[in-house]
Amino acid sequence: GEPFSRTGYEVIVTKDVRDDPNGFSRPTFDVHVLPSATSLTISDEFLEPSTNYELEVLVLEVSGNQTISGLFFQTGK
C-alpha cells in the first residue's frame, strides 16, 4: 500500500559459464545507476560474440528493500 520510492537500480550482467558450477570465474559487469536511468550501454570489451549471459536488474528502495528481475540472452555473431 505505501508508495514506492526508488533510490536507483543495480544492473548485473554475468557470463553464463556452464563448466563453472561454483561461479567463481564467471565474468561479471555490475553497476549502480540513478533512478532516472532508462538505458545502459555495456562495453563491447565485456560482451563476447555468440555467448550466453544472465541479466539481473534490482530496483533499490529508500528503506533498503530490493526487487529483482532476471532473464537470459545470447549475443550475436
MILO-134202 format. One record per residue (C-alpha): x, y, z; residue in one letter. Coordinates in steps of 0.001 Angstrom, whole numbers, padded with zeros to 6 digits, always signed. Layout:
BEGIN
XYZa
...
//
This chain:
BEGIN
+000000+000000+000000g
+002785+002573+000607e
+004232+004486-002384p
+007471+003004-003702f
+010454+005403-003507s
+013310+004221-005745r
+016860+005259-004948t
+018377+003604-008012g
+018986+000384-009876y
+021693-002244-009807e
+022328-003898-013172v
+024279-007169-013229i
+025340-008984-016408v
+027065-012328-015899t
+028595-014625-018492k
+026759-017953-018322d
+029662-020378-017821v
+028253-023910-017643r
+031549-025599-016713d
+031986-023498-013548d
+029390-024854-011077p
+030554-022577-008243n
+030518-019383-010325g
+033980-018263-009218f
+035291-017489-012709s
+032127-016063-014247r
+032931-012613-015698p
+030503-010069-014216t
+029532-006498-015090f
+027889-004836-012051d
+026878-001173-011895v
+024546+001089-009908h
+022581+003730-011825v
+020295+006608-010896l
+016526+006023-010693p
+016064+008294-013720s
+018090+005939-015983a
+016162+004371-018853t
+019062+002705-020679s
+022597+001471-020121l
+025393+000738-022585t
+027690-002203-021935i
+031162-002079-023464s
+031986-004322-026420d
+035069-005432-024468e
+032812-007193-021948f
+030335-008911-024286l
+031651-011756-026438e
+030062-012903-029725p
+027733-015940-029651s
+027802-016079-025847t
+025045-016637-023266n
+024581-014105-020461y
+022301-013603-017491e
+020874-010102-016898l
+019540-009097-013475e
+018046-005705-012623v
+017486-004819-008976l
+015254-001894-008053v
+016669-000319-004892l
+014221+001358-002498e
+014823+004009+000166v
+014073+001563+003016s
+016740-000859+001754g
+014261-003251+000125n
+015152-004635-003297q
+013114-006176-006093t
+014914-008238-008737i
+014023-009314-012263s
+016185-011519-014435g
+016485-013012-017888l
+018985-014782-020142f
+020152-013567-023562f
+022680-014512-026234q
+024852-012111-028203t
+025012-012292-031996g
+027947-013474-034047k
//
